[in-house]
Amino acid sequence: MTNATELLSRLEEMSRCMALPFPNSTDEVYTACCALADTAEAEGPEIAAAGLDLAKAVEGVSDGTSNLRVHLRLQTLMARIQTAAESSQAGRILAAGQNLAALLRVVGKFLDDAPEPRWAEEFPPAVCGLEAVRLEMRSFVSLLGWPTPPDRFGLEEIDQALQSAGQLIGPAPEAPLCLYLASAGPGLVKDTHLAWIDSHLSDGEAVAPTEVYTWYWNETLGEAALDEAKVGESAATVSAFAKAMGLDEVVDYLADPDQVTYYGLYNILPTAPTRWNLEDASIASRHLHRGLAHWYFCPLNPSLAPLDVIIGVVRTKRPYYYHRMLAHALMQTVCVQRSLPPGIMTDAIVGKLAAFCDLMLDGYRQRCHYLPRLKTTQGWVEYLNALVTLHFPNGQEGAPCALSGSEPSIYAALAKVLYGRPN
């Protein structure tokens, strides 16, 4: 990159200004935006264009809508800067090592709360023996120019590789820029989400999560067909459907539609709605990939990776609440179907969303099966292996994560509710 150090300084100043109370901070934000755009101009046409878009967005910022536009343009600019920074040797090494560094952190915190000393001996080598961890380690050390690690290695070897990488890339100007972008990205995602909500509100206005949920889907689908009453009706429909399938935890969770919509808005759905091209059913797949990544604490990733699954579960020290994700998946399927006009493309989009419900049902049943076994290291290894296989049934080397379950049990039954026909 031409001037990674100055870009970092401009981004930090931009972040400081945007953290100030809006709209009193508009002048400082404008000055910081213009300086950032000027610096970005030298970094290639894509980054320069994103910087120019940001500078245009900040002109005349005075309300929630324009504030949201600034957040979205800044997110685009930071993503392009990160792509360029990670194309350098130092950036590639840093990007490859981030997940391994996260694994070290979450395993350390997991062991801090372990009930018995034996966990400190048994758990680390068991985690390092997982195929996803071995693949990540092999890829990382190859970037360092090291020989392929043995099949059996531990946290100490991962730590040594990370320390060596730190010494190797320390002098590179892209290194601190990459670290800043990785740490600042999730915060920007959250701020963008709040800015999107604020763009719909008057000062001091309170709003229920179900209403925000209707905004989200109406903007996503380009329709105004969904309202709070229909969200409530959809929740009742899904609850009855879940009860018929014997999914008591899902039924209990659906008792409060505000709870379900709030969880989906803040933990699953992409930050701000993007208008779907309803002539392209693959848009639903991209939406589901982003949602899974967001749920596993990777809101900037376009899709889930095997190690993300392991890190997420070890971080929470328990299986994810798949009954909550299943309730969300069922709700979004019914709401989308009721918002779109009948037709082949609607059927195709809803079909993808419904097939995803089957995957979440498999995850829920898997959670119920393995939860009693997580009192031993072996039980954890079996669960983590099963969970990675659930999301990556076609293997872990380059295959995208699955978006449908092992068999269409919900897909077929839900079609009767949605269309009054078996499939």
Order of alpha helices (4+ residues) and beta strands (2+ residues): alpha-alpha-alpha-alpha-alpha-alpha-alpha-alpha-alpha-alpha-alpha-alpha-alpha-alpha-alpha-alpha-alpha-alpha-alpha
